[in-house]
Amino acid sequence: MFASLFDNSTDHKTIIEALAKSRRGLSRDEILEATGLSSGGSLTRTMRELIESGFIAEITPIERKKKQSLHQLCDEYSLFYLKYIKNNRDDSWTSLYNSRSYLSWRGRAFEVLCLKDVAQTKKALGIAGISANSSSWRNKNAQIDLLIDRGDNSVNLCEIKFSNAEYVITKNYKETLLNKKLQFVKGFSRRKNIYITMISIFGIKENTNNREVIDNQVTMDHLFEKA
């Protein structure tokens, strides 16, 4: 497939395979380190072709610092192929389906879906008509994979979780979320209203921890709701 789409497709495949190993994504410098490719116009062209063809996504930090952008593999089939087909010779689908590896893959695939369709999340939150940019943020103590930076002086700090039932907010996870919010407020140069937003398959289970930390939520029904 890559040979039919791109000239000299070896570099394209090398970058895709490197990104497949990183759930959070890689910066340009990290891609260079992981692949051994040379920096310059050739790499820039290859990255642009992968972005424009929908294989990878470029996630720019909320402060819009281009050098800190992360690149993530967002092509669902490439994720599945590299995880379960390329090097698999013996395992049956039944054994794979029941493995911890498969559970991890489902979580990542769900994250990819959410990151590719922020418009549906905005619609579910009732902010479809408000101008907004989707971005990411991280420091040495915390990482936020999806931020919706809104034109109404607000930011949705989005947590994406896959589960087979209602997701349970434990006391420890509540503290993790509060720390992410605190770290973001400390590191963000502008003062905005911050809303912790949970994106999950079946929603979150009602409990005290949930009520104390989650401001709003989006479920699979919202993500696949017809226009």
ZITAGI-V939980 format. One line per field, one symbol per residue. phi: phi as a letter, one per 30 degrees, with the letter a starting at -180 (. if undefined). burial: + if it has 24 or more other ideal C-beta (glycine too) atoms within 12 Angstrom, else -. A space follows every 10 residues. Layout:
BEGIN
phi=???
burial=???
END
This chain:
BEGIN
phi=.dddcbdhde dddddedddd dcddjbdedd ddddcidcdk dddedddddd ddcidbcccd eddidedcdc cbdbdddded dddbceccbc dddddddccd dddddedddd eeedddbded dddddibedc daccabaabd cabbdbcccc dcibbcdccc bcadbedcdd dddeddddde ddddddccdc cbdccdcccb dcicddadde ddbcdabbce dddcddd
burial=-+---+---- ++++++++++ -+++++++-- ++--+-+--- --+--++-++ +---++++++ ++-----+++ +++++--++- -+++------ ---------- ----++++++ ++++++++-+ ++-++-+--- -+-+++++-- -+++++++++ ---+++++++ ++----+++- --++-+++-+ +--+---+-- ---+++++++ +-++----++ --++++++++ -++----
END
